[in-house]
Amino acid sequence: MAFAAYSIAQAMLIRFGIQGYRGVLRNGAFPTAAGVGLASAGLFAVCGLGATRLLLPEGLRRHELLWVLPIGACTSSLGLTVLGFCGIPFKLSLGLIIGAGALTAVLGVRRRGLPARPETLGSVGLPALVAVLIVIVALVPLWRSGFATVIGDGSDAHLAAGTAEFLQHNYPTATNAHYPVDMVPLVWRSKQPIYYALGAVSTLSGRVPYEALSTTTLVLLALGALGFFVLARELLGAGVYASLAAMGVLGLDQILIHTGIHPYYNQTWGYFTLPFALVLVWWALEHRSRRGVALLGLFLALGAFAYPLALPIPLIALLAGWWVKRRARKRRGEQVGSLNPLRRYRGRRSLLWMAPLALILAIPAWGVAEKSLTAYRVVVDFNQSLHAWGGDLVAFIPIHQYFGLSFSSGSAIAAIAICACAVITLRRLPRTLAWSLGAVILFGLLMAVEFSQRRYGSYFEFKVLAFTVPLAIVCAVVAIARWRVIGPLILVAYLATAYQSTAQELVDTTNELPRTMIALRGWDKSLPANRSVRLDVDPSLQLWVAYMFSDQKLCTQQGLFLTSYPRVAISRRAEYVLAQADRLKPFDAVGPALRTNGQFRLYRLRAGLPAGPEACTRARKQSVTKIGAL
């Protein structure tokens, strides 16, 4: 199996123009990607080992090693957020978190011994190998570029990298125009944990955040696939190879690859937490394990901070399972309790940790609440427009891309067949578990139908299906794997069509930060700070251009309007002008170009230009003043 996975990945790399693994190792981007991957894995491992040893319920320990990195991602990101809001400098916070993780690991090993041995080496080693291969294959656009950059065309990428860089040097609620992004965006008021994590990986790998962004996102995508492997094993009763097949289909699913490589950074964090939360939901309901509840709270908290709109999904699983279980217990005449989080209150001593923690996390918690309430209003009220939630999608995504299918004709029938196979798996499960997982799939389908009937509903449909369809796929693969003769053939065909579905995505995806754009940071450093530079470039390029020229006062004559992104000021007067190389020299520029490359040219501007005073500034004009957009 390991050899087959290796061979398939090798063939895919060659298919996409990379000379297999040797080509990857010789690639100019490999040192950066490897450093970022090792930094993220090392950070999560150190911060996750002790918490896993102390909190993971005994019944889940056969895959204990697969929980270490996910739990470490939660503890490190949330821990950095708490320390950040306490005003502790970032590098000191990072050292404290790593030190606390190491001490917790020592404590966990002393109390509970070394991590449990897996049933077989393959039950842990094979999914880990597949996860690594998912990252390597998904980085095909980076290998083609040959240098450290941001791949895809994600419109939020500059804000993601800039927010991480901002949090490395500033208090979370501060404003500082001396950085590419001068404040944590209002619409991301709850998302500090995931950008602290990116800042930590960036610092440990010695790379700037935009160089670390794509690889870090794909590490999270692979961890999400690992989570669904664990879900298939623990909740669906699948064997190792059936679970690996499900993991493989998800690793090749076009919509998931799309979210990872473009990159939808915050959505990928939400996706990564979902399968682990679903496993812990069942464990909390069935076994009433305090440790399981604590871990569930950890994953729910991170998922809510990272992507508040996805929070209803694990909560629906929790409430559906709790409701079915409660009714069953009532029919048996048992006494039932309430699903009340306040039961964690143990008198005044509990306030010693509850009150400070609530105060520290009040701002991100408020961000979760306002985002969720705003989304709820527009979803339930058909008279409200979804235009503000349109994001960067202008049309509905074809249904076959969600289900790992390479064909559009007949894809609706195939999708229905996949859902039917998922129902077959659910019918074999205990009633409580079946309703818990089935409610998630049903919720996704019903919401998708609603959004498909509403104008500008494409973005909401994309989000809900990207989170819920993977569960349906895993359930379907597990059902198919139980068919002795035809099952393996169908799974091979499914893997093949999933491969074809994502192949074109990887072929078409390039990078949004070419070398010519990155070179502007050097131009910025070569000028004295706080010079005024007018950006005579297309508005679509201004986000990254302004990012690279963050040491200068910036302005433009053609502003970036009708978006929620912070933009530069409007002004004609400046000391310098940056123009695109494929356009005519600005008529008010004087002398030859001071700097030039294949995409841009930098000139001096003529002094004494008319049209008012110079208005260039390092501060950005904020377009969003209230929550109402993704």
C-alpha positions as CSV (number, residue, x, y, z in Angstrom):
1,M,0.0,0.0,0.0
2,A,2.8,2.4,0.9
3,F,4.5,1.6,-2.4
4,A,1.2,2.2,-4.3
5,A,0.7,5.6,-2.7
6,Y,4.3,6.6,-3.4
7,S,4.0,5.4,-7.1
8,I,0.7,7.3,-7.6
9,A,2.1,10.5,-6.2
10,Q,5.3,10.0,-8.3
11,A,3.2,9.6,-11.5
12,M,1.1,12.7,-10.6
13,L,4.1,14.8,-10.2
14,I,5.4,13.7,-13.6
15,R,2.0,14.3,-15.0
16,F,2.1,17.9,-13.9
17,G,5.5,18.6,-15.3
18,I,7.7,17.8,-12.2
19,Q,10.4,15.2,-12.6
20,G,9.1,13.1,-9.7
21,Y,10.5,13.4,-6.3
22,R,14.0,14.0,-7.6
23,G,12.6,17.1,-9.3
24,V,11.0,18.2,-6.1
25,L,14.3,17.8,-4.1
26,R,16.2,19.8,-6.8
27,N,13.5,22.5,-6.9
28,G,14.4,26.0,-5.8
29,A,11.3,26.1,-3.7
30,F,12.0,22.9,-1.8
31,P,14.2,24.4,1.0
32,T,11.5,26.9,1.9
33,A,8.6,24.4,1.7
34,A,10.5,21.8,3.7
35,G,11.5,24.3,6.3
36,V,8.0,25.6,6.7
37,G,6.6,22.1,6.8
38,L,9.1,20.9,9.4
39,A,8.6,24.1,11.5
40,S,4.8,23.6,11.5
41,A,5.1,19.9,12.3
42,G,7.7,20.5,15.0
43,L,5.7,23.3,16.7
44,F,2.5,21.3,16.7
45,A,4.3,18.2,17.9
46,V,5.9,19.9,20.9
47,C,2.7,21.7,21.8
48,G,0.5,18.7,21.2
49,L,2.2,15.7,22.8
50,G,1.6,16.5,26.4
51,A,-2.0,17.6,25.8
52,T,-2.7,14.5,23.9
53,R,-1.2,12.3,26.6
54,L,-3.3,14.0,29.3
55,L,-6.6,14.6,27.5
56,L,-7.2,12.0,24.8
57,P,-9.7,9.5,26.1
58,E,-8.4,5.9,26.5
59,G,-10.7,4.5,23.8
60,L,-9.2,6.7,21.1
61,R,-5.5,5.9,21.8
62,R,-5.0,3.3,19.1
63,H,-4.5,6.3,16.8
64,E,-2.9,8.5,19.4
65,L,0.0,9.6,17.3
66,L,-2.4,11.0,14.7
67,W,-3.9,13.3,17.2
68,V,-0.7,14.9,18.4
69,L,-0.2,17.5,15.5
70,P,-3.9,18.5,15.4
71,I,-4.1,19.0,19.1
72,G,-0.8,20.9,19.0
73,A,-2.2,23.2,16.3
74,C,-5.1,24.0,18.6
75,T,-3.1,24.5,21.8
76,S,-0.3,26.5,20.2
77,S,-2.6,28.9,18.3
78,L,-4.9,29.5,21.2
79,G,-2.0,29.8,23.6
80,L,-0.3,32.4,21.5
81,T,-3.6,34.3,21.3
82,V,-4.0,34.4,25.1
83,L,-0.4,35.6,25.6
84,G,-0.8,38.1,22.8
85,F,-3.8,39.7,24.4
86,C,-1.9,39.7,27.7
87,G,0.6,42.1,25.9
88,I,3.5,39.7,25.9
89,P,5.9,40.3,22.9
90,F,5.5,37.7,20.2
91,K,8.9,36.0,20.3
92,L,8.7,35.7,24.0
93,S,5.2,34.3,23.7
94,L,6.4,31.8,21.2
95,G,9.3,30.7,23.5
96,L,6.8,30.4,26.4
97,I,4.4,28.3,24.4
98,I,7.2,26.0,23.2
99,G,8.5,25.7,26.7
100,A,5.1,25.0,28.2
101,G,4.5,22.4,25.5
102,A,7.8,20.6,26.3
103,L,7.0,20.7,30.1
104,T,3.5,19.4,29.5
105,A,4.9,16.6,27.4
106,V,7.3,15.6,30.2
107,L,4.4,15.7,32.7
108,G,2.1,13.7,30.4
109,V,4.8,11.0,29.8
110,R,5.6,10.8,33.6
111,R,1.9,10.5,34.5
112,R,0.6,8.3,31.7
113,G,3.7,6.8,30.1
114,L,4.7,6.9,26.4
115,P,2.1,7.2,23.7
116,A,0.2,4.0,23.1
117,R,1.5,1.7,20.4
118,P,-0.7,1.6,17.3
119,E,-2.4,-1.7,16.4
120,T,-0.1,-2.0,13.4
121,L,2.6,0.3,12.0
122,G,0.4,0.8,8.9
123,S,-2.5,2.1,10.9
124,V,-0.5,5.2,11.7
125,G,2.4,5.2,9.3
126,L,0.3,4.8,6.1
127,P,-2.1,7.7,6.8
128,A,0.9,9.8,7.8
129,L,2.6,9.0,4.5
130,V,-0.6,9.8,2.5
131,A,-0.8,13.1,4.3
132,V,2.8,14.0,3.3
133,L,2.0,13.0,-0.3
134,I,-1.1,15.2,-0.3
135,V,1.1,18.2,0.6
136,I,3.7,17.4,-2.0
137,V,1.2,16.9,-4.8
138,A,-0.9,20.0,-3.8
139,L,2.3,22.1,-4.0
140,V,2.7,21.4,-7.7
141,P,2.1,25.1,-8.6
142,L,5.0,26.0,-6.2
143,W,7.3,23.4,-7.7
144,R,6.6,24.8,-11.1
145,S,7.3,28.3,-9.9
146,G,10.7,27.2,-8.5
147,F,10.8,29.8,-5.7
148,A,9.1,30.7,-2.4
149,T,5.9,32.5,-3.2
150,V,2.1,32.5,-2.7
151,I,0.4,30.1,-5.1
152,G,-3.2,30.4,-6.4
153,D,-5.2,33.6,-6.7
154,G,-6.7,33.9,-3.3
155,S,-7.9,37.5,-2.9
156,D,-7.3,37.4,0.9
157,A,-3.7,36.1,0.7
158,H,-2.1,39.5,1.1
159,L,-4.3,40.2,4.2
160,A,-3.4,36.7,5.7
161,A,0.3,37.2,5.3
162,G,0.1,40.9,6.4
163,T,-2.0,40.1,9.5
164,A,0.5,37.4,10.6
165,E,3.3,39.9,10.1
166,F,1.4,42.6,12.0
167,L,0.8,40.3,15.0
168,Q,4.5,39.4,15.1
169,H,5.2,43.0,16.1
170,N,2.0,44.6,17.5
171,Y,-0.8,44.2,20.0
172,P,-3.9,42.5,18.4
173,T,-6.1,45.6,18.6
174,A,-3.4,48.2,17.7
175,T,-3.1,50.2,14.5
176,N,0.4,50.7,13.1
177,A,0.9,52.1,9.6
178,H,4.5,50.9,9.5
179,Y,3.5,47.4,8.4
180,P,2.0,46.1,5.2
181,V,-1.3,45.5,6.9
182,D,-1.8,48.2,9.5
183,M,-4.4,46.5,11.7
184,V,-6.2,43.2,12.1
185,P,-9.1,43.6,9.7
186,L,-12.4,44.2,11.3
187,V,-14.0,41.2,9.6
188,W,-11.3,39.0,11.1
189,R,-11.7,40.2,14.6
190,S,-12.1,36.6,15.8
191,K,-9.3,35.0,13.7
192,Q,-6.2,36.0,15.6
193,P,-5.3,32.4,16.6
194,I,-4.7,31.2,13.1
195,Y,-2.6,34.2,12.2
196,Y,-0.6,33.8,15.3
197,A,0.1,30.3,14.2
198,L,1.2,31.4,10.8
199,G,3.5,34.0,12.4
200,A,4.9,31.3,14.6
201,V,5.7,29.0,11.7
202,S,7.1,31.9,9.8
203,T,9.4,32.8,12.7
204,L,10.6,29.2,13.3
205,S,11.3,28.5,9.6
206,G,13.1,31.9,9.1
207,R,10.7,32.9,6.3
208,V,8.5,35.9,6.0
209,P,4.8,35.1,6.3
210,Y,4.0,35.3,2.6
211,E,6.6,32.6,1.9
212,A,5.2,30.4,4.6
213,L,1.5,30.8,3.8
214,S,0.9,28.3,1.0
215,T,2.8,25.4,2.7
216,T,1.2,26.0,6.1
217,T,-2.3,26.0,4.5
218,L,-1.6,22.7,2.8
219,V,-0.2,21.1,6.0
220,L,-3.6,22.0,7.5
221,L,-5.4,20.5,4.5
222,A,-3.5,17.2,5.1
223,L,-4.3,17.2,8.8
224,G,-7.9,17.5,7.8
225,A,-7.6,14.4,5.7
226,L,-5.9,12.7,8.6
227,G,-8.9,13.7,10.7
228,F,-11.3,12.0,8.3
229,F,-9.1,8.9,8.4
230,V,-9.6,8.8,12.2
231,L,-13.3,9.4,11.8
232,A,-13.7,6.5,9.4
233,R,-11.8,4.2,11.8
234,E,-13.3,5.3,15.1
235,L,-16.9,6.2,14.1
236,L,-17.6,4.2,10.9
237,G,-15.8,1.0,11.9
238,A,-13.8,1.0,8.6
239,G,-10.6,-0.9,8.1
240,V,-7.3,0.7,7.4
241,Y,-7.4,0.4,3.6
242,A,-11.0,1.6,3.3
243,S,-10.1,4.6,5.5
244,L,-7.0,5.3,3.4
245,A,-9.1,5.1,0.2
246,A,-11.5,7.7,1.8
247,M,-8.5,9.8,2.7
248,G,-7.1,9.5,-0.8
249,V,-10.4,10.7,-2.4
250,L,-10.5,13.7,-0.1
251,G,-6.8,14.4,-0.9
252,L,-7.7,14.5,-4.6
253,D,-11.1,16.2,-4.3
254,Q,-11.0,19.3,-6.5
255,I,-12.9,21.7,-4.2
256,L,-10.7,20.8,-1.2
257,I,-7.5,21.2,-3.3
258,H,-9.0,24.5,-4.5
259,T,-9.5,25.8,-1.0
260,G,-5.9,24.8,-0.1
261,I,-3.9,26.1,-3.0
262,H,-5.6,29.4,-3.6
263,P,-5.4,29.7,-0.5
264,Y,-8.6,30.1,1.6
265,Y,-6.5,30.1,4.8
266,N,-9.2,30.6,7.4
267,Q,-11.6,28.1,5.8
268,T,-8.9,25.5,5.7
269,W,-8.4,25.9,9.5
270,G,-12.1,25.4,9.9
271,Y,-12.1,22.3,7.7
272,F,-9.1,20.8,9.6
273,T,-10.9,21.0,13.0
274,L,-14.2,19.5,11.7
275,P,-13.5,15.7,11.6
276,F,-11.7,15.7,15.0
277,A,-14.6,17.7,16.5
278,L,-17.1,15.1,15.1
279,V,-15.2,12.2,16.6
280,L,-15.1,14.0,20.0
281,V,-18.8,14.9,19.8
282,W,-19.6,11.2,19.6
283,W,-17.2,10.4,22.4
284,A,-18.6,13.1,24.6
285,L,-22.2,11.9,24.0
286,E,-21.5,8.1,24.3
287,H,-18.9,8.0,27.0
288,R,-19.4,11.2,29.0
289,S,-15.6,11.6,29.2
290,R,-14.5,14.8,30.8
291,R,-11.2,14.7,28.9
292,G,-13.1,14.1,25.7
293,V,-15.3,17.1,26.5
294,A,-12.2,19.3,27.2
295,L,-10.7,18.3,23.8
296,L,-14.0,18.9,22.0
297,G,-14.1,22.4,23.6
298,L,-10.6,23.0,22.3
299,F,-11.4,22.0,18.7
300,L,-14.8,23.9,18.8
301,A,-13.1,27.0,20.1
302,L,-10.4,27.0,17.4
303,G,-12.9,26.2,14.7
304,A,-15.2,29.0,15.8
305,F,-12.4,31.6,16.0
306,A,-11.0,30.5,12.6
307,Y,-14.3,30.3,10.7
308,P,-17.4,31.2,12.7
309,L,-19.8,30.3,9.9
310,A,-18.8,26.7,10.2
311,L,-19.5,26.4,13.9
312,P,-23.1,25.2,13.4
313,I,-21.9,22.1,11.7
314,P,-20.3,20.3,14.7
315,L,-23.0,21.8,16.9
316,I,-25.7,20.3,14.8
317,A,-24.0,16.9,15.2
318,L,-23.8,17.5,18.9
319,L,-27.4,18.6,19.3
320,A,-28.8,15.9,17.0
321,G,-26.9,13.1,18.8
322,W,-27.9,14.5,22.2
323,W,-31.5,14.8,21.3
324,V,-31.7,11.2,20.0
325,K,-29.8,9.9,23.0
326,R,-32.0,11.9,25.4
327,R,-35.2,10.5,23.9
328,A,-33.9,6.9,24.1
329,R,-33.0,7.3,27.7
330,K,-36.4,8.8,28.5
331,R,-38.1,5.8,26.9
332,R,-36.0,3.5,29.1
333,G,-37.1,5.5,32.2
334,E,-33.7,6.9,32.9
335,Q,-33.0,10.3,34.5
336,V,-31.6,12.7,32.0
337,G,-29.6,15.8,32.5
338,S,-29.2,19.0,30.5
339,L,-26.6,19.9,27.9
340,N,-25.4,22.9,29.9
341,P,-21.9,24.3,29.6
342,L,-22.3,26.1,32.9
343,R,-22.0,22.7,34.6
344,R,-18.3,23.2,34.4
345,Y,-18.8,25.9,37.1
346,R,-17.6,24.5,40.5
347,G,-18.1,27.4,42.8
348,R,-16.1,30.6,43.2
349,R,-12.8,28.8,42.6
350,S,-13.9,28.3,39.0
351,L,-14.0,32.1,38.6
352,L,-10.2,32.2,39.1
353,W,-9.7,30.8,35.6
354,M,-13.1,31.5,34.0
355,A,-13.1,35.3,34.5
356,P,-9.6,36.1,33.3
357,L,-9.9,33.8,30.3
358,A,-13.2,35.4,29.3
359,L,-11.8,38.8,29.7
360,I,-8.7,38.0,27.6
361,L,-10.7,36.4,24.8
362,A,-13.6,38.8,24.9
363,I,-12.6,40.5,21.6
364,P,-12.3,37.4,19.4
365,A,-15.4,35.9,21.1
366,W,-17.3,39.0,20.2
367,G,-16.0,38.7,16.7
368,V,-17.5,35.1,16.5
369,A,-20.8,36.3,17.9
370,E,-21.2,39.3,15.6
371,K,-20.2,37.3,12.5
372,S,-22.5,34.4,13.4
373,L,-25.5,36.7,14.2
374,T,-25.1,38.7,11.0
375,A,-24.9,35.6,8.9
376,Y,-27.9,34.1,10.6
377,R,-30.0,37.1,9.8
378,V,-29.3,37.1,6.1
379,V,-29.7,33.3,5.8
380,V,-33.1,33.1,7.5
381,D,-34.5,36.3,5.9
382,F,-35.0,35.7,2.2
383,N,-35.6,39.4,1.7
384,Q,-32.1,40.3,2.7
385,S,-29.5,40.5,0.0
386,L,-26.5,38.2,0.0
387,H,-24.5,40.6,-2.1
388,A,-22.2,41.7,0.7
389,W,-21.4,38.0,1.3
390,G,-20.6,37.3,-2.4
391,G,-16.8,37.0,-1.7
392,D,-14.7,36.4,-4.8
393,L,-17.2,34.0,-6.5
394,V,-19.2,35.3,-9.4
395,A,-21.0,32.1,-10.3
396,F,-22.1,28.8,-8.7
397,I,-19.4,26.1,-8.7
398,P,-20.5,22.9,-10.6
399,I,-21.7,20.2,-8.3
400,H,-19.2,17.6,-9.6
401,Q,-16.3,19.6,-8.2
402,Y,-17.6,19.0,-4.6
403,F,-17.9,15.2,-5.0
404,G,-14.5,14.5,-6.6
405,L,-16.0,13.8,-10.0
406,S,-14.2,14.7,-13.3
407,F,-17.4,14.8,-15.4
408,S,-20.3,17.2,-15.4
409,S,-22.8,15.3,-17.5
410,G,-24.5,12.9,-15.1
411,S,-22.7,14.3,-12.1
412,A,-26.0,15.0,-10.3
413,I,-26.9,11.3,-10.6
414,A,-23.5,10.3,-9.4
415,A,-23.7,12.7,-6.4
416,I,-27.1,11.2,-5.5
417,A,-25.5,7.7,-5.7
418,I,-22.7,8.9,-3.4
419,C,-25.2,10.2,-0.9
420,A,-27.2,6.9,-1.1
421,C,-24.0,5.0,-0.3
422,A,-23.4,7.3,2.6
423,V,-26.9,6.4,3.9
424,I,-26.0,2.7,3.7
425,T,-23.1,3.3,6.1
426,L,-25.2,5.5,8.4
427,R,-27.8,2.7,8.7
428,R,-25.2,0.3,10.1
429,L,-24.2,2.7,12.9
430,P,-25.8,3.0,16.3
431,R,-28.9,5.2,16.1
432,T,-27.4,8.1,18.0
433,L,-24.3,8.2,15.9
434,A,-26.2,7.8,12.7
435,W,-28.4,10.8,13.4
436,S,-25.5,12.9,14.6
437,L,-23.5,12.4,11.4
438,G,-26.6,12.2,9.1
439,A,-27.8,15.6,10.5
440,V,-24.6,17.2,9.2
441,I,-25.0,15.8,5.7
442,L,-28.7,16.7,5.6
443,F,-28.0,20.2,6.9
444,G,-25.4,20.7,4.1
445,L,-27.8,19.5,1.3
446,L,-30.7,21.5,2.6
447,M,-28.6,24.7,2.9
448,A,-27.1,24.2,-0.5
449,V,-30.6,23.9,-2.0
450,E,-31.7,27.1,-0.3
451,F,-28.6,29.1,-1.4
452,S,-28.8,27.8,-5.0
453,Q,-32.2,29.5,-5.2
454,R,-31.0,32.9,-4.0
455,R,-29.1,35.6,-5.9
456,Y,-25.5,35.9,-4.8
457,G,-25.9,32.6,-2.9
458,S,-22.9,31.0,-4.6
459,Y,-20.4,31.8,-1.8
460,F,-22.6,30.4,0.9
461,E,-23.3,27.3,-1.1
462,F,-19.5,26.9,-1.7
463,K,-18.9,27.1,2.1
464,V,-21.6,24.7,3.3
465,L,-20.9,22.0,0.7
466,A,-17.1,22.3,1.1
467,F,-17.6,21.4,4.8
468,T,-20.3,18.8,4.6
469,V,-19.7,16.9,1.4
470,P,-16.4,15.4,2.6
471,L,-18.3,13.6,5.4
472,A,-20.7,12.1,2.8
473,I,-17.8,11.0,0.6
474,V,-16.1,9.3,3.5
475,C,-19.3,7.5,4.5
476,A,-19.8,6.5,0.9
477,V,-16.3,5.1,0.4
478,V,-16.7,3.0,3.6
479,A,-19.9,1.5,2.3
480,I,-18.4,0.7,-1.1
481,A,-15.3,-0.8,0.4
482,R,-17.5,-3.5,2.1
483,W,-18.7,-4.8,-1.3
484,R,-16.3,-7.7,-1.8
485,V,-16.0,-8.0,-5.5
486,I,-17.2,-4.8,-7.1
487,G,-16.2,-2.5,-4.3
488,P,-12.4,-2.4,-5.0
489,L,-13.1,-1.7,-8.6
490,I,-15.5,1.1,-7.9
491,L,-13.0,2.7,-5.4
492,V,-10.2,2.5,-8.0
493,A,-12.5,4.2,-10.5
494,Y,-13.5,6.8,-7.9
495,L,-9.8,7.6,-7.1
496,A,-9.2,7.9,-10.9
497,T,-12.0,10.4,-11.4
498,A,-11.0,12.3,-8.3
499,Y,-7.5,12.5,-9.8
500,Q,-8.8,13.8,-13.0
501,S,-11.0,16.3,-11.2
502,T,-8.1,17.9,-9.5
503,A,-5.6,17.6,-12.3
504,Q,-6.9,20.5,-14.3
505,E,-7.0,22.6,-11.1
506,L,-3.3,22.0,-10.5
507,V,-2.4,22.6,-14.1
508,D,-4.2,25.9,-14.3
509,T,-3.0,27.3,-11.0
510,T,0.0,29.4,-11.1
511,N,1.2,31.9,-8.4
512,E,0.0,35.4,-7.5
513,L,3.4,36.6,-6.4
514,P,5.8,36.5,-9.4
515,R,9.5,37.4,-8.9
516,T,8.9,40.8,-10.4
517,M,6.4,41.6,-7.6
518,I,8.6,40.3,-4.8
519,A,11.5,42.4,-6.2
520,L,9.5,45.5,-5.2
521,R,10.3,44.8,-1.6
522,G,14.0,45.4,-2.5
523,W,13.1,48.6,-4.4
524,D,11.2,49.7,-1.2
525,K,14.3,49.1,1.0
526,S,16.5,51.0,-1.5
527,L,14.6,54.2,-1.1
528,P,14.7,56.3,2.1
529,A,11.7,55.6,4.3
530,N,8.5,57.7,4.1
531,R,9.0,58.8,0.5
532,S,5.8,59.3,-1.4
533,V,5.1,56.9,-4.3
534,R,2.1,57.0,-6.6
535,L,1.0,53.7,-7.9
536,D,0.0,53.9,-11.6
537,V,-0.8,50.2,-11.8
538,D,-4.0,48.3,-12.3
539,P,-6.2,48.3,-9.2
540,S,-6.0,44.5,-9.1
541,L,-2.2,44.7,-8.6
542,Q,-2.3,47.4,-5.9
543,L,-2.8,45.1,-2.9
544,W,0.5,43.3,-3.3
545,V,2.3,46.3,-4.6
546,A,1.3,48.3,-1.6
547,Y,2.3,45.3,0.6
548,M,5.8,45.3,-0.9
549,F,6.2,49.1,-0.6
550,S,5.1,49.3,3.0
551,D,8.0,51.6,4.1
552,Q,6.7,54.4,1.8
553,K,3.8,56.7,1.7
554,L,1.5,55.5,-1.0
555,C,-1.3,56.9,-3.2
556,T,-2.9,56.3,-6.6
557,Q,-5.1,58.0,-9.1
558,Q,-7.2,54.9,-9.7
559,G,-8.4,53.5,-6.4
560,L,-9.5,50.0,-5.6
561,F,-13.2,50.5,-4.9
562,L,-16.2,48.1,-4.5
563,T,-14.2,45.7,-2.3
564,S,-13.7,45.3,1.5
565,Y,-9.9,45.5,1.3
566,P,-8.0,48.4,2.8
567,R,-6.8,50.7,0.0
568,V,-4.2,53.4,-0.6
569,A,-5.1,57.1,-0.7
570,I,-6.1,59.0,-3.8
571,S,-3.6,61.6,-4.9
572,R,-1.8,62.8,-8.0
573,R,1.1,64.5,-6.3
574,A,4.0,62.4,-5.1
575,E,7.8,62.2,-5.3
576,Y,7.9,58.9,-7.3
577,V,5.6,56.9,-9.5
578,L,5.5,53.2,-10.0
579,A,4.2,52.2,-13.5
580,Q,3.7,48.9,-15.3
581,A,6.4,48.1,-17.8
582,D,3.9,47.2,-20.6
583,R,2.4,50.7,-20.5
584,L,3.6,54.1,-21.7
585,K,5.7,56.1,-19.4
586,P,3.6,58.4,-17.2
587,F,3.5,61.9,-18.9
588,D,4.3,63.6,-15.6
589,A,7.4,61.4,-14.9
590,V,10.8,62.9,-15.5
591,G,14.1,61.3,-16.5
592,P,14.9,57.6,-17.1
593,A,13.5,54.8,-15.0
594,L,15.3,54.5,-11.6
595,R,14.4,50.8,-11.3
596,T,13.0,48.4,-13.9
597,N,12.1,44.7,-14.3
598,G,9.8,42.8,-16.6
599,Q,6.7,44.1,-14.9
600,F,7.3,47.4,-13.3
601,R,9.3,50.7,-13.6
602,L,10.0,53.3,-11.0
603,Y,10.4,57.0,-12.0
604,R,10.7,60.4,-10.4
605,L,7.6,62.6,-10.7
606,R,7.8,66.2,-11.9
607,A,7.7,68.7,-9.0
608,G,4.9,71.1,-8.6
609,L,2.1,69.1,-10.1
610,P,-1.3,70.7,-10.0
611,A,-4.5,69.0,-8.6
612,G,-4.1,69.9,-4.9
613,P,-1.7,68.9,-2.1
614,E,0.1,65.6,-1.8
615,A,-2.2,63.1,0.1
616,C,0.0,60.0,0.1
617,T,0.2,58.2,3.4
618,R,1.4,54.9,4.9
619,A,-2.1,54.4,6.5
620,R,-4.7,52.4,4.6
621,K,-8.3,53.6,3.9
622,Q,-10.6,51.1,5.6
623,S,-13.7,50.3,3.6
624,V,-15.4,48.1,6.2
625,T,-16.9,49.8,9.3
626,K,-19.2,47.0,10.4
627,I,-19.5,43.2,10.1
628,G,-21.5,42.1,7.1
629,A,-19.0,40.5,4.7
630,L,-16.9,37.3,4.6
